[in-house]
């Protein structure tokens, strides 16, 4: 797959996941070789409320390995983070939201003490966060909706992530047909 095709797929997958979640967003997508933000290929992407930053070196690695599993997985994961942020904002403004207050409060606490993935030595600490487990579980749900059963998870949080994915699968089960169309 050519690099521009990979980028088109990344953008499609990110925007489709946002649509599934009902997120109206004008998040910019920025591809960069940035050794400060991305000092290893274990960090594929980061987002804030303004931009999704994608590690160009990570894309190069996918192409070199001819392994494009993460093209969907990571974009679904990052879209879920945008959703989490929007739910938090909604909760702070209205005092309620479509997620449980306990979940939202856990997300707030986690984002306030967020541990970035800055390379191999920080992967476990990053993966073992409530917002990361939730984003990973959501990505699994979208992959499974498309009959993609391969999962690559951090061994330290794999069980917890799979349990949450099962719960999210039940929660979003009635949206299956609609979401499969959006994701294709």
Phi and psi restraints in degrees (value plus and minus 20) as a CYANA .aco file:
   2 UNK   PHI     -97.0   -57.0
   2 UNK   PSI     135.4   175.4
   3 UNK   PHI     -78.9   -38.9
   3 UNK   PSI     -61.6   -21.6
   4 UNK   PHI     -85.5   -45.5
   4 UNK   PSI     -54.6   -14.6
   5 UNK   PHI     -86.6   -46.6
   5 UNK   PSI     -59.4   -19.4
   6 UNK   PHI     -82.1   -42.1
   6 UNK   PSI     -64.6   -24.6
   7 UNK   PHI     -82.8   -42.8
   7 UNK   PSI     -60.2   -20.2
   8 UNK   PHI     -82.3   -42.3
   8 UNK   PSI     -61.7   -21.7
   9 UNK   PHI     -84.7   -44.7
   9 UNK   PSI     -63.0   -23.0
  10 UNK   PHI     -77.3   -37.3
  10 UNK   PSI     -68.4   -28.4
  11 UNK   PHI     -84.5   -44.5
  11 UNK   PSI     -63.5   -23.5
  12 UNK   PHI     -80.2   -40.2
  12 UNK   PSI     -67.5   -27.5
  13 UNK   PHI     -83.8   -43.8
  13 UNK   PSI     -61.0   -21.0
  14 UNK   PHI     -83.2   -43.2
  14 UNK   PSI     -70.5   -30.5
  15 UNK   PHI     -87.7   -47.7
  15 UNK   PSI     -55.5   -15.5
  16 UNK   PHI     -85.4   -45.4
  16 UNK   PSI     -62.0   -22.0
  17 UNK   PHI     -84.4   -44.4
  17 UNK   PSI     -60.5   -20.5
  18 UNK   PHI     -80.3   -40.3
  18 UNK   PSI     -61.7   -21.7
  19 UNK   PHI     -83.4   -43.4
  19 UNK   PSI     -63.2   -23.2
  20 UNK   PHI     -76.9   -36.9
  20 UNK   PSI     -60.3   -20.3
  21 UNK   PHI     -99.9   -59.9
  21 UNK   PSI     -25.0    15.0
  22 UNK   PHI      54.0    94.0
  22 UNK   PSI       3.3    43.3
  23 UNK   PHI    -109.3   -69.3
  23 UNK   PSI     100.2   140.2
  24 UNK   PHI    -113.9   -73.9
  24 UNK   PSI      93.4   133.4
  25 UNK   PHI    -167.4  -127.4
  25 UNK   PSI     128.5   168.5
  26 UNK   PHI    -137.1   -97.1
  26 UNK   PSI      26.1    66.1
  27 UNK   PHI     -85.8   -45.8
  27 UNK   PSI     108.2   148.2
  28 UNK   PHI    -100.0   -60.0
  28 UNK   PSI     131.3   171.3
  29 UNK   PHI    -134.5   -94.5
  29 UNK   PSI     101.0   141.0
  30 UNK   PHI    -140.6  -100.6
  30 UNK   PSI     103.9   143.9
  31 UNK   PHI    -117.5   -77.5
  31 UNK   PSI     113.3   153.3
  32 UNK   PHI    -173.3  -133.3
  32 UNK   PSI     127.8   167.8
  33 UNK   PHI    -115.7   -75.7
  33 UNK   PSI      81.2   121.2
  34 UNK   PHI    -155.0  -115.0
  34 UNK   PSI      77.3   117.3
  35 UNK   PHI     -86.1   -46.1
  35 UNK   PSI     -35.8     4.2
  36 UNK   PHI     -98.5   -58.5
  36 UNK   PSI     -68.5   -28.5
  37 UNK   PHI     -94.9   -54.9
  37 UNK   PSI     -63.1   -23.1
  38 UNK   PHI    -141.2  -101.2
  38 UNK   PSI      66.0   106.0
  39 UNK   PHI    -109.8   -69.8
  39 UNK   PSI     -14.4    25.6
  40 UNK   PHI    -179.0  -139.0
  40 UNK   PSI     146.0   186.0
  41 UNK   PHI    -102.1   -62.1
  41 UNK   PSI     -20.6    19.4
  42 UNK   PHI     -96.0   -56.0
  42 UNK   PSI     -30.4     9.6
  43 UNK   PHI    -133.5   -93.5
  43 UNK   PSI      81.3   121.3
  44 UNK   PHI    -103.6   -63.6
  44 UNK   PSI     -55.2   -15.2
  45 UNK   PHI    -179.2  -139.2
  45 UNK   PSI     135.6   175.6
  46 UNK   PHI    -162.6  -122.6
  46 UNK   PSI     129.3   169.3
  47 UNK   PHI    -156.2  -116.2
  47 UNK   PSI     139.0   179.0
  48 UNK   PHI    -155.8  -115.8
  48 UNK   PSI    -188.0  -148.0
  49 UNK   PHI     -96.5   -56.5
  49 UNK   PSI     -21.9    18.1
  50 UNK   PHI    -132.8   -92.8
  50 UNK   PSI     -65.1   -25.1
  51 UNK   PHI    -158.1  -118.1
  51 UNK   PSI     132.2   172.2
  52 UNK   PHI    -125.3   -85.3
  52 UNK   PSI     100.1   140.1
  53 UNK   PHI    -120.7   -80.7
  53 UNK   PSI     106.8   146.8
  54 UNK   PHI    -137.2   -97.2
  54 UNK   PSI     111.7   151.7
  55 UNK   PHI     -93.4   -53.4
  55 UNK   PSI      90.1   130.1
  56 UNK   PHI     -81.0   -41.0
  56 UNK   PSI     -55.8   -15.8
  57 UNK   PHI     -84.4   -44.4
  57 UNK   PSI     -53.9   -13.9
  58 UNK   PHI     -84.7   -44.7
  58 UNK   PSI     -63.0   -23.0
  59 UNK   PHI     -80.8   -40.8
  59 UNK   PSI     -64.5   -24.5
  60 UNK   PHI     -78.3   -38.3
  60 UNK   PSI     -59.7   -19.7
  61 UNK   PHI     -85.3   -45.3
  61 UNK   PSI     -62.1   -22.1
  62 UNK   PHI     -79.7   -39.7
  62 UNK   PSI     -64.6   -24.6
  63 UNK   PHI     -84.6   -44.6
  63 UNK   PSI     -64.4   -24.4
  64 UNK   PHI     -81.8   -41.8
  64 UNK   PSI     -57.7   -17.7
  65 UNK   PHI    -105.6   -65.6
  65 UNK   PSI     -31.6     8.4
  66 UNK   PHI      34.5    74.5
  66 UNK   PSI      25.7    65.7
  67 UNK   PHI    -150.7  -110.7
  67 UNK   PSI      84.8   124.8
  68 UNK   PHI    -132.0   -92.0
  68 UNK   PSI      -3.3    36.7
  69 UNK   PHI     -73.2   -33.2
  69 UNK   PSI     -66.8   -26.8
  70 UNK   PHI     -91.4   -51.4
  70 UNK   PSI     -30.6     9.4
  71 UNK   PHI     -81.1   -41.1
  71 UNK   PSI     -57.0   -17.0
  72 UNK   PHI    -105.7   -65.7
  72 UNK   PSI     -73.0   -33.0
  73 UNK   PHI     -72.1   -32.1
  73 UNK   PSI     -72.1   -32.1
  74 UNK   PHI     -86.5   -46.5
  74 UNK   PSI     -55.8   -15.8
  75 UNK   PHI     -92.7   -52.7
  75 UNK   PSI     -55.6   -15.6
  76 UNK   PHI     -84.8   -44.8
  76 UNK   PSI     -61.6   -21.6
  77 UNK   PHI     -79.5   -39.5
  77 UNK   PSI     -70.1   -30.1
  78 UNK   PHI     -86.7   -46.7
  78 UNK   PSI     -55.6   -15.6
  79 UNK   PHI     -81.9   -41.9
  79 UNK   PSI     -57.0   -17.0
  80 UNK   PHI     -84.1   -44.1
  80 UNK   PSI     -56.1   -16.1
  81 UNK   PHI     -82.9   -42.9
  81 UNK   PSI     -58.6   -18.6
  82 UNK   PHI     -82.3   -42.3
  82 UNK   PSI     -63.2   -23.2
  83 UNK   PHI     -78.5   -38.5
  83 UNK   PSI     -68.0   -28.0
  84 UNK   PHI     -76.2   -36.2
  84 UNK   PSI     -65.9   -25.9
  85 UNK   PHI     -83.0   -43.0
  85 UNK   PSI     -60.4   -20.4
  86 UNK   PHI     -88.9   -48.9
  86 UNK   PSI     -56.9   -16.9
  87 UNK   PHI     -84.5   -44.5
  87 UNK   PSI     -62.5   -22.5
  88 UNK   PHI     -80.6   -40.6
  88 UNK   PSI     -66.0   -26.0
  89 UNK   PHI     -79.8   -39.8
  89 UNK   PSI     -65.9   -25.9
  90 UNK   PHI     -80.6   -40.6
  90 UNK   PSI     -63.9   -23.9
  91 UNK   PHI     -83.0   -43.0
  91 UNK   PSI     -62.3   -22.3
  92 UNK   PHI     -87.4   -47.4
  92 UNK   PSI     -54.4   -14.4
  93 UNK   PHI     -98.9   -58.9
  93 UNK   PSI     -60.7   -20.7
  94 UNK   PHI    -129.2   -89.2
  94 UNK   PSI     -32.9     7.1
  95 UNK   PHI      59.0    99.0
  95 UNK   PSI     -14.4    25.6
  96 UNK   PHI    -176.3  -136.3
  96 UNK   PSI     146.5   186.5
  97 UNK   PHI    -184.9  -144.9
  97 UNK   PSI    -196.3  -156.3
  98 UNK   PHI    -102.2   -62.2
  98 UNK   PSI     -28.0    12.0
  99 UNK   PHI    -122.1   -82.1
  99 UNK   PSI     139.7   179.7
 100 UNK   PHI     -85.4   -45.4
 100 UNK   PSI     121.7   161.7
 101 UNK   PHI     -74.4   -34.4
 101 UNK   PSI     -59.0   -19.0
 102 UNK   PHI     -83.0   -43.0
 102 UNK   PSI     -58.7   -18.7
 103 UNK   PHI     -85.0   -45.0
 103 UNK   PSI     -66.7   -26.7
 104 UNK   PHI     -83.0   -43.0
 104 UNK   PSI     -63.9   -23.9
 105 UNK   PHI     -83.0   -43.0
 105 UNK   PSI     -57.8   -17.8
 106 UNK   PHI     -85.7   -45.7
 106 UNK   PSI     -60.0   -20.0
 107 UNK   PHI     -83.8   -43.8
 107 UNK   PSI     -63.5   -23.5
 108 UNK   PHI     -79.6   -39.6
 108 UNK   PSI     -69.7   -29.7
 109 UNK   PHI     -78.9   -38.9
 109 UNK   PSI     -62.3   -22.3
 110 UNK   PHI     -85.7   -45.7
 110 UNK   PSI     -66.9   -26.9
 111 UNK   PHI     -84.1   -44.1
 111 UNK   PSI     -53.1   -13.1
 112 UNK   PHI     -87.3   -47.3
 112 UNK   PSI     -43.6    -3.6
 113 UNK   PHI    -144.5  -104.5
 113 UNK   PSI      15.4    55.4
 114 UNK   PHI     -85.1   -45.1
 114 UNK   PSI     116.3   156.3
 115 UNK   PHI    -127.0   -87.0
 115 UNK   PSI      88.9   128.9
 116 UNK   PHI     -88.4   -48.4
 116 UNK   PSI     132.8   172.8
 117 UNK   PHI    -105.1   -65.1
 117 UNK   PSI      84.6   124.6
 118 UNK   PHI    -129.6   -89.6
 118 UNK   PSI      -9.6    30.4
 119 UNK   PHI     122.5   162.5
 119 UNK   PSI    -196.8  -156.8
 120 UNK   PHI     -70.6   -30.6
 120 UNK   PSI     -61.5   -21.5
 121 UNK   PHI     -92.5   -52.5
 121 UNK   PSI     -34.2     5.8
 122 UNK   PHI    -127.9   -87.9
 122 UNK   PSI     -20.2    19.8
 123 UNK   PHI     -79.2   -39.2
 123 UNK   PSI     -67.5   -27.5
 124 UNK   PHI     -84.4   -44.4
 124 UNK   PSI     -64.7   -24.7
 125 UNK   PHI     -83.2   -43.2
 125 UNK   PSI     -58.1   -18.1
 126 UNK   PHI     -86.6   -46.6
 126 UNK   PSI     -65.7   -25.7
 127 UNK   PHI     -85.8   -45.8
 127 UNK   PSI     -47.7    -7.7
 128 UNK   PHI    -109.6   -69.6
 128 UNK   PSI      21.3    61.3
 129 UNK   PHI    -140.4  -100.4
 129 UNK   PSI     126.1   166.1
 130 UNK   PHI     -74.3   -34.3
 130 UNK   PSI     -65.7   -25.7
 131 UNK   PHI     -89.0   -49.0
 131 UNK   PSI     -50.4   -10.4
 132 UNK   PHI     -95.0   -55.0
 132 UNK   PSI     -61.9   -21.9
 133 UNK   PHI     -82.3   -42.3
 133 UNK   PSI     -63.1   -23.1
 134 UNK   PHI     -82.7   -42.7
 134 UNK   PSI     -65.1   -25.1
 135 UNK   PHI     -85.3   -45.3
 135 UNK   PSI     -59.4   -19.4
 136 UNK   PHI     -85.2   -45.2
 136 UNK   PSI     -62.8   -22.8
 137 UNK   PHI     -82.9   -42.9
 137 UNK   PSI     -62.1   -22.1
 138 UNK   PHI     -82.8   -42.8
 138 UNK   PSI     -62.7   -22.7
 139 UNK   PHI     -80.1   -40.1
 139 UNK   PSI     -60.5   -20.5
 140 UNK   PHI     -81.6   -41.6
 140 UNK   PSI     -62.8   -22.8
 141 UNK   PHI     -78.7   -38.7
 141 UNK   PSI     -66.9   -26.9
 142 UNK   PHI     -86.1   -46.1
 142 UNK   PSI     -58.1   -18.1
 143 UNK   PHI     -84.1   -44.1
 143 UNK   PSI     -64.6   -24.6
 144 UNK   PHI     -85.2   -45.2
 144 UNK   PSI     -52.4   -12.4
 145 UNK   PHI     -80.8   -40.8
 145 UNK   PSI     -46.7    -6.7
 146 UNK   PHI    -118.6   -78.6
 146 UNK   PSI      -6.2    33.8
 147 UNK   PHI      45.1    85.1
 147 UNK   PSI       7.6    47.6
 148 UNK   PHI    -118.2   -78.2
 148 UNK   PSI      91.2   131.2
 149 UNK   PHI    -123.6   -83.6
 149 UNK   PSI     -27.4    12.6
 150 UNK   PHI     -89.6   -49.6
 150 UNK   PSI     111.9   151.9
 151 UNK   PHI    -151.0  -111.0
 151 UNK   PSI     115.5   155.5
 152 UNK   PHI    -141.3  -101.3
 152 UNK   PSI      84.1   124.1
 153 UNK   PHI    -142.6  -102.6
 153 UNK   PSI     139.3   179.3
 154 UNK   PHI     -84.6   -44.6
 154 UNK   PSI     106.6   146.6
 155 UNK   PHI     -77.7   -37.7
 155 UNK   PSI     -48.5    -8.5
 156 UNK   PHI     -90.2   -50.2
 156 UNK   PSI     -44.6    -4.6
 157 UNK   PHI    -143.0  -103.0
 157 UNK   PSI     -11.8    28.2
 158 UNK   PHI     -77.8   -37.8
 158 UNK   PSI     -69.9   -29.9
 159 UNK   PHI     -81.4   -41.4
 159 UNK   PSI     -68.2   -28.2
 160 UNK   PHI     -81.8   -41.8
 160 UNK   PSI     -59.4   -19.4
 161 UNK   PHI     -86.6   -46.6
 161 UNK   PSI     -62.6   -22.6
 162 UNK   PHI     -85.0   -45.0
 162 UNK   PSI     -61.0   -21.0
 163 UNK   PHI     -81.5   -41.5
 163 UNK   PSI     -65.1   -25.1
 164 UNK   PHI     -85.3   -45.3
 164 UNK   PSI     -59.0   -19.0
 165 UNK   PHI     -79.6   -39.6
 165 UNK   PSI     -59.5   -19.5
 166 UNK   PHI     -83.2   -43.2
 166 UNK   PSI     -62.2   -22.2
 167 UNK   PHI     -85.0   -45.0
 167 UNK   PSI     -63.7   -23.7
 168 UNK   PHI     -86.2   -46.2
 168 UNK   PSI     -56.3   -16.3
 169 UNK   PHI     -79.2   -39.2
 169 UNK   PSI     -61.1   -21.1
 170 UNK   PHI     -88.0   -48.0
 170 UNK   PSI     -62.7   -22.7
 171 UNK   PHI     -80.1   -40.1
 171 UNK   PSI     -62.7   -22.7
 172 UNK   PHI    -118.2   -78.2
 172 UNK   PSI     -12.0    28.0
 173 UNK   PHI     -74.8   -34.8
 173 UNK   PSI     -56.4   -16.4
 174 UNK   PHI     -93.0   -53.0
 174 UNK   PSI     -29.8    10.2
 175 UNK   PHI    -118.4   -78.4
 175 UNK   PSI     -18.6    21.4
 176 UNK   PHI     -69.6   -29.6
 176 UNK   PSI     -76.3   -36.3
 177 UNK   PHI     -82.0   -42.0
 177 UNK   PSI     -63.7   -23.7
 178 UNK   PHI     -82.2   -42.2
 178 UNK   PSI     -66.7   -26.7
 179 UNK   PHI     -88.4   -48.4
 179 UNK   PSI     -56.8   -16.8
 180 UNK   PHI     -80.3   -40.3
 180 UNK   PSI     -60.2   -20.2
 181 UNK   PHI     -84.2   -44.2
 181 UNK   PSI     -63.2   -23.2
 182 UNK   PHI     -83.9   -43.9
 182 UNK   PSI     -60.8   -20.8
 183 UNK   PHI     -95.3   -55.3
 183 UNK   PSI     -39.3     0.7
